Amino acid sequence: MVDIYLQLMMHGELNKREGKASSKPAIKKSKFEISQEKLIDDYIDTFSLVECAPKNALIPDSIRRVKIKEDLKNSVNFLNIDMDLNESFEILTNDGLLYLEKEESQEMITQILGIPLYIDQVDFNKPLKESLSTFLHISDSVMLSIFKIGIAKYNEMAYEASFSIFFLLSSLDHANEEGWYRLGIVAVHLEKINLALQAFAYAIYLNADLLGARLFSAQCYIKLGEVESAKAEITEVKNIIGRSSPEPIWIELLTNIEEQLIK
C-alpha cells in the first residue's frame, strides 16, 4: 500500500516557495564537501542531536558531536561527492534534453557549467544568509528543471538517479521542503529507511503541517519497529487534520496506518 501513496505523492504540486599534527598531508576539501559538512552541522543543531544522545560524563560534548557527525556521514554518504553530486550533474547534463525543452536544458547546462566561477567566492566559514543556489547563480527556473528531471527518473524507477538529483536539489537549497520530501520518498523505495526519516524530519522542520512527510515517517517507524514514534506522528497528523481540510487520500492512508498499528 505504501508504494501507491508514495507514487501519488511524488507527483504532488511544487509548493510556492575542530592536537597533534598529522604526519599525512591534509586533503583539501572541495567547496561542495565543505557545503555538505555545513549541512550536517545545521542538521545536528536543528534537531539537538548532541543533547538527545546518551550521556557519558567521561566524553565531552565536542567529542560526542564528532561521533554523531561521522555516523551521519557514514549513514547517508553526505560527503561522497563522486557518488552523489557529480553523478547528479552528469545525469542533468547528459539527459536534460530527454525531459526538458531545448531552451530549458541549455539554461540548466549553462548554469551548471558556471558553478566553478562562483563556488570559490562562497565563504563557508560564515553563515549563509541565502541558499547555496543563490550564491551559485542557479535560477528558480533551473531548480524547477532539476526537480522535473528528478520526478522523471522516479517515474522510470531509476531510483538511484532520482535520489542523487533530489539530494543535489536539497543541497542547493536547504530550505526546499519539497526537495527533502521527495528525497525521503525515493529513499523509502531504496530501503534507506533511516535516511528517509531524516529527510522527512527536515521537511517537517520546514513545514510542520506537511501531512505526507508525517504519515510516511509513521510508516518508516513501523518498518523499524518503533511503534511509539509512529503513534506520535499519527497524533500530530490528527491534530493537523482537525484544523484543516485534507485530501481524502490522507484520511485513507491514516486509516491504513492505524490498522497496521492495531495488528
Secondary structure, 3 states (H helix, E strand, C coil): CHHHHHHHHHCCCCCCCCCCCCCCCCCCCCHHHHHHHHHHHHHHHHCCHHHHCCCCCCCCHHHHHHHHHHHHHHHHCCCCCCCCHHHHHHHHHHHHHHHCCHHHHHHHHHHHHCHHHHHCCCCCCCCCCCCHHHHCCCCHHHHHHHHHHHHHHHHCCCHHHHHHHHHHHHHHCCCCHHHHHHHHHHHHHCCCHHHHHHHHHHHHHHCCCCHHHHHHHHHHHHHCCCHHHHHHHHHHHHHHHHCCCCCHHHHHHHHHHHHHHHC
